[in-house]
Amino acid sequence: MKYSGSSASRSVLSKAYVKSVGEQQPYTNRLIQTKVGKIMKGDHTFRVAFTSTQYFDRVYEALFTVMNGKGEIMGYWLCQSKSLEELSEELKQVDILM
């Protein structure tokens, strides 16, 4: 991508994208909160699993967190991969709670 005759670096574009998404997040969250029905948001974080390798052998790849539409944590699990199939039973339990 070029603008003003020069190319943007990957770092500059990444920072601009992250800033843009961060600015939109409050509006997106409010929009989700106004919707009728069940809303679940899930996210993998790899920092917890990575940090634990400083003290233990790496057993898990990620921590998966599920939140409701208001951002309240409904559950979290250490998992072996990014696949949601290994969490299917746990996600069914969260669905029942909602």
Buried (B, 14 or more C-beta within 10 A) or exposed (E): EEEEEEEEEEEEEEEEEEEEEEEEEEEEEEEBEEEEEEEBEBEBEEEBBEEBEEEEEEEBBBBBBBBBBEEEEBBBBEBEEEEEEEBEEBBEEBEEEE
